[in-house]
Amino acid sequence: MKRIVIVGAGYAGLECALTLQRKLKGEKVHVTLVNRHDYHYPATLLHRVSLGTYSARKARVFIRTVLDTDHIEFAKDIVEHVDLSHKVVEGVMSCYPYDYLVLAAGFTGNTFGLPGVETYAYQMTSMNTAERLLADMEQRFKNYSFNADPARLKFAVVGNGFTGVEYAAELVDRTRELCRICGIDYRNVDITLIGRHESILPMLGERGGALAKQKLLDMGVHYLVGSAVRVHPEGVEVECPDGTMRTVLASTVLWAAGVQGNPLVADSGLPQRGNRVAVDDHLRVPGSTCTYVIGDCAAFTGKGESRPYPPTGQIAQQMGRYVGREIAAVVRGGEPGRPFTYHYRGTVCSLSHLDAVGIVGGKVISGEFAAFMKNVIENKWLFELGGGALVMKKGQFRMRTSD
Ligand SMILES: Cc1cc2nc3c(=O)[nH]c(=O)nc-3n(C[C@H](O)[C@H](O)[C@H](O)COP(=O)(O)OP(=O)(O)OC[C@H]3O[C@@H](n4cnc5c(N)ncnc54)[C@H](O)[C@@H]3O)c2cc1C
């Protein structure tokens, strides 16, 4: 009986498992999905969890409730190593021999080895980090009446990609709300977004990025161009383009300056490109016919492209579906199908509850319609996992939950 092991139940791994579940029903195969937690979380919602605008309970989707565990085994375990030569996945609790491996362990923050980042900054890399950030922020507002120290209400966000921008925008709304609740003058709150270039969100093109930036500035977010070089308890040191150094005072720092593939990639000796695995056109490790790497761990370069696609939830889902179909075909005795092709369907960056900027069908969209589209994208994923019932239970509609 062929054994298929999938590591990671994020967008890529869970989509792969669900595809295998559909395609291999009744076949004599053993599929195991290994994940660190009992739950899946849509990583694109982590910033909302960290601000309390989407509850952690809602964000967690328990894996055994969406998998058919009669056909797919789920193992809660932390994978420490993949022994490629003996074809064994080594977890803390158990080992998982395989004939086909799908590595879908996702991302981790990239600190670029800069001092203080690990110690003094938060990174948006898991539900646990998001919940810690939320508890810290709420505590600062609750305690303000005792210390009245405005320094404790200063925030710096490093990184002008999706995570940084979505967090900064939603932080404006959330801190306004917390000020109202706790009786604090909102003018004490200060939010600075730090990016290496004048323009933000390159994936939205020049016009989309400029529109999003203007909206952020209108919301009162300060934008500073420069490279963060150090984080310390008082804030972030930034090297400006003219070579001068500036300190952005902040008691809370979110580090969202970049992601890299899971450390498992390096630990298992897989060939790397920028901390990700440079996969072939069937998303396999070059030279292997049974080791697939998908999602944020994979660096896939499309035909005619010079650089790998950036890691996103969208490509992770498509990779998961593709590899599920590929393995199902091969296990049934067929040949691998056509090479993987990424179908870009647009992207939307939320700017809090009722605003967003995105590109859909090649057109820049913004405002409440874009915010609606963002909810549609997120609800579509829930629909794939658990149909209409899951959308009704955990879906996002016009206004999101808060206090
Ligand atoms: C705040 C934020 C906003 C974002 N917004 C967007 C957006 O709008 N659009 C978009 O397309 N993308 C967005 N992204 C990026 C997107 O979330 C990622 O590209 C996507 O989550 C990658 O999917 P994945 O399946 O590769 O990994 P993940 O979703 O990270 O899943 C990896 C899984 O592997 C598990 N795991 C990790 N290590 C181990 C181990 N050692 N053992 C066992 N299990 C392990 C994890 O627990 C997790 O369940 C955003 C990301 C963030 C953080």
PDBQT file of the ligand as one rigid body, heavy atoms in Angstrom, charges set to zero:
ROOT
HETATM    1  C1  LIG A 501      -0.995  38.896   8.115  1.00  0.00    +0.000 C 
HETATM    2  C2  LIG A 501      -0.848  38.219   6.791  1.00  0.00    +0.000 A 
HETATM    3  C3  LIG A 501      -1.621  38.626   5.704  1.00  0.00    +0.000 A 
HETATM    4  C4  LIG A 501      -1.494  37.979   4.487  1.00  0.00    +0.000 A 
HETATM    5  N1  LIG A 501      -2.297  38.376   3.457  1.00  0.00    +0.000 NA
HETATM    6  C5  LIG A 501      -2.286  37.691   2.300  1.00  0.00    +0.000 A 
HETATM    7  C6  LIG A 501      -3.216  37.995   1.266  1.00  0.00    +0.000 A 
HETATM    8  O1  LIG A 501      -4.017  38.917   1.399  1.00  0.00    +0.000 OA
HETATM    9  N2  LIG A 501      -3.185  37.253   0.140  1.00  0.00    +0.000 N 
HETATM   10  C7  LIG A 501      -2.326  36.185  -0.019  1.00  0.00    +0.000 A 
HETATM   11  O2  LIG A 501      -2.387  35.500  -1.047  1.00  0.00    +0.000 OA
HETATM   12  N3  LIG A 501      -1.426  35.874   0.933  1.00  0.00    +0.000 NA
HETATM   13  C8  LIG A 501      -1.376  36.586   2.090  1.00  0.00    +0.000 A 
HETATM   14  N4  LIG A 501      -0.505  36.246   3.092  1.00  0.00    +0.000 N 
HETATM   15  C9  LIG A 501       0.465  35.147   2.843  1.00  0.00    +0.000 C 
HETATM   16  C10 LIG A 501      -0.173  33.780   3.066  1.00  0.00    +0.000 C 
HETATM   17  O3  LIG A 501      -0.800  33.740   4.321  1.00  0.00    +0.000 OA
HETATM   18  C11 LIG A 501       0.872  32.669   2.964  1.00  0.00    +0.000 C 
HETATM   19  O4  LIG A 501       1.517  32.775   1.718  1.00  0.00    +0.000 OA
HETATM   20  C12 LIG A 501       0.205  31.302   3.115  1.00  0.00    +0.000 C 
HETATM   21  O5  LIG A 501      -0.274  31.151   4.431  1.00  0.00    +0.000 OA
HETATM   22  C13 LIG A 501       1.164  30.156   2.797  1.00  0.00    +0.000 C 
HETATM   23  O6  LIG A 501       0.489  28.952   2.918  1.00  0.00    +0.000 OA
HETATM   24  P1  LIG A 501       1.252  27.623   3.339  1.00  0.00    +0.000 P 
HETATM   25  O7  LIG A 501       0.259  26.513   3.291  1.00  0.00    +0.000 OA
HETATM   26  O8  LIG A 501       2.496  27.481   2.543  1.00  0.00    +0.000 OA
HETATM   27  O9  LIG A 501       1.739  27.849   4.821  1.00  0.00    +0.000 OA
HETATM   28  P2  LIG A 501       0.963  28.169   6.194  1.00  0.00    +0.000 P 
HETATM   29  O10 LIG A 501      -0.361  28.764   5.935  1.00  0.00    +0.000 OA
HETATM   30  O11 LIG A 501       1.947  28.912   7.004  1.00  0.00    +0.000 OA
HETATM   31  O12 LIG A 501       0.761  26.722   6.850  1.00  0.00    +0.000 OA
HETATM   32  C14 LIG A 501       1.839  25.949   7.300  1.00  0.00    +0.000 C 
HETATM   33  C15 LIG A 501       1.327  24.904   8.282  1.00  0.00    +0.000 C 
HETATM   34  O13 LIG A 501       2.407  24.057   8.651  1.00  0.00    +0.000 OA
HETATM   35  C16 LIG A 501       2.428  23.849  10.047  1.00  0.00    +0.000 C 
HETATM   36  N5  LIG A 501       3.812  23.585  10.452  1.00  0.00    +0.000 N 
HETATM   37  C17 LIG A 501       4.858  24.421  10.361  1.00  0.00    +0.000 A 
HETATM   38  N6  LIG A 501       5.971  23.826  10.808  1.00  0.00    +0.000 NA
HETATM   39  C18 LIG A 501       5.602  22.575  11.180  1.00  0.00    +0.000 A 
HETATM   40  C19 LIG A 501       6.321  21.481  11.737  1.00  0.00    +0.000 A 
HETATM   41  N7  LIG A 501       7.626  21.552  11.965  1.00  0.00    +0.000 N 
HETATM   42  N8  LIG A 501       5.649  20.353  12.028  1.00  0.00    +0.000 NA
HETATM   43  C20 LIG A 501       4.318  20.257  11.791  1.00  0.00    +0.000 A 
HETATM   44  N9  LIG A 501       3.597  21.270  11.270  1.00  0.00    +0.000 NA
HETATM   45  C21 LIG A 501       4.238  22.408  10.962  1.00  0.00    +0.000 A 
HETATM   46  C22 LIG A 501       1.879  25.164  10.613  1.00  0.00    +0.000 C 
HETATM   47  O14 LIG A 501       1.376  24.985  11.923  1.00  0.00    +0.000 OA
HETATM   48  C23 LIG A 501       0.805  25.509   9.586  1.00  0.00    +0.000 C 
HETATM   49  O15 LIG A 501      -0.412  24.883   9.929  1.00  0.00    +0.000 OA
HETATM   50  C24 LIG A 501      -0.568  36.903   4.318  1.00  0.00    +0.000 A 
HETATM   51  C25 LIG A 501       0.218  36.495   5.407  1.00  0.00    +0.000 A 
HETATM   52  C26 LIG A 501       0.090  37.129   6.633  1.00  0.00    +0.000 A 
HETATM   53  C27 LIG A 501       0.929  36.649   7.793  1.00  0.00    +0.000 C 
ENDROOT
TORSDOF 0
